[in-house]
Amino acid sequence: MIDTPAPGPLSSRDHPAAIRGRVERLEKLLENLIVVPGINQPVGLDAILSLIPGVGTVSATALGSYIIWEARNLGLSKWQMARMSLNTGFDMLLGAIPIVGVVPDFFFRSNSRNLRIIKRHLDKHHPVDQPR
């Protein structure tokens, strides 16, 4: 019989509060990096990268997928993971429309939606880790 080591305590990197901070920073980068003067609408790398045909949409989707990866590490349910994947996939499909694909990024912010799903999970399952 092979002895497997017992899982140790979470490292500070794996702590739910650390994951929450990383996801919040990435969401801000992707969705709220700067405010467009005149229309006072926040825009992030998701919309900016969508201006680059092909590569930009794929790059923004890859960055958004990291949020889903972190959600998986937090133990979100399959239903929550499916919703997050659908949000990111729908955003990718909208962003794939040449030139016009930037417009939906102002209205359908998949990364913000996914962050809300993660926050609800953390607030329910890790209430001690909530910022005060």
C-alpha positions in Angstrom: 0.0 0.0 0.0 1.4 3.4 -1.0 1.0 6.2 1.5 -0.2 9.5 0.0 0.6 12.6 1.9 -2.3 14.4 3.5 -3.2 17.7 1.9 -1.6 20.5 3.8 -3.0 23.9 4.5 -3.8 26.2 1.6 -0.9 28.4 0.5 -1.6 32.1 0.5 -1.8 31.9 -3.3 -4.6 29.4 -3.1 -6.6 31.1 -0.4 -10.0 32.2 -1.6 -9.3 35.8 -0.7 -6.2 35.8 -2.8 -8.1 34.2 -5.7 -10.8 36.9 -5.3 -8.2 39.6 -5.5 -6.7 38.2 -8.7 -10.0 37.8 -10.4 -11.2 41.3 -9.4 -7.9 42.8 -10.8 -8.2 40.9 -14.1 -11.9 41.8 -14.5 -10.9 45.5 -14.0 -8.2 45.2 -16.6 -10.5 43.5 -19.1 -13.7 45.5 -18.5 -12.9 48.8 -16.8 -9.3 49.8 -17.7 -10.1 53.4 -18.8 -13.2 55.6 -19.1 -13.9 56.9 -22.6 -14.2 60.7 -22.5 -17.4 62.1 -23.8 -19.5 59.0 -23.3 -18.2 58.2 -19.7 -18.3 54.5 -20.6 -15.5 52.3 -19.1 -13.6 50.1 -21.6 -11.0 47.5 -21.0 -8.6 45.2 -22.8 -11.6 43.0 -23.9 -12.9 45.8 -26.1 -9.5 47.1 -27.2 -8.3 43.7 -28.2 -11.5 43.1 -30.2 -10.3 45.8 -32.6 -7.6 43.4 -33.8 -9.2 41.0 -36.2 -9.0 37.4 -35.2 -6.2 37.5 -32.8 -7.7 40.1 -30.5 -10.9 38.2 -29.8 -9.1 35.0 -29.2 -6.6 36.8 -26.8 -9.5 38.4 -24.9 -11.2 35.1 -24.6 -8.1 33.4 -23.3 -7.7 36.1 -20.6 -11.4 35.7 -19.7 -10.9 31.9 -19.5 -8.4 32.4 -16.7 -11.3 33.7 -14.6 -13.1 30.4 -15.3 -9.9 28.5 -14.3 -9.8 30.3 -11.0 -13.5 29.6 -10.4 -12.7 25.9 -11.0 -10.0 26.1 -8.4 -12.5 27.5 -5.9 -14.8 24.5 -6.5 -17.8 26.2 -8.2 -20.5 23.8 -9.3 -20.7 22.5 -12.8 -23.8 24.7 -13.4 -21.9 27.8 -12.4 -18.9 26.8 -14.5 -21.3 26.2 -17.5 -22.8 29.6 -17.1 -19.4 31.2 -16.9 -18.3 29.3 -20.0 -21.4 30.3 -21.9 -20.8 34.0 -20.9 -17.3 33.9 -22.2 -18.2 31.9 -25.4 -21.1 34.3 -26.2 -18.7 37.3 -25.7 -16.3 35.6 -28.1 -18.9 35.0 -30.7 -20.1 38.7 -30.5 -16.5 39.9 -30.6 -15.7 37.8 -33.7 -18.0 40.1 -35.8 -15.6 42.3 -37.7 -15.6 46.0 -36.7 -19.1 45.8 -35.2 -18.0 43.2 -32.6 -16.6 46.0 -30.4 -20.0 47.4 -29.7 -21.4 44.4 -27.8 -18.4 44.6 -25.4 -19.9 47.8 -24.0 -23.2 46.0 -23.2 -22.4 42.3 -22.6 -19.5 42.2 -20.1 -18.9 38.5 -19.7 -16.0 39.0 -17.3 -18.0 41.2 -15.0 -20.9 38.6 -15.1 -18.4 35.9 -14.3 -16.9 37.9 -11.4 -20.4 38.3 -9.9 -20.9 34.5 -10.0 -17.6 34.0 -8.2 -18.4 36.7 -5.6 -21.7 35.0 -4.9 -20.0 31.7 -4.4 -17.3 33.2 -2.1 -19.8 35.2 -0.1 -21.8 32.0 0.5 -19.0 29.5 1.1 -16.2 31.7 2.4 -17.9 34.6 4.3 -14.9 35.1 6.6 -12.9 36.1 3.6 -15.2 39.0 2.7 -13.4 42.4 2.7 -14.5 44.7 5.5 
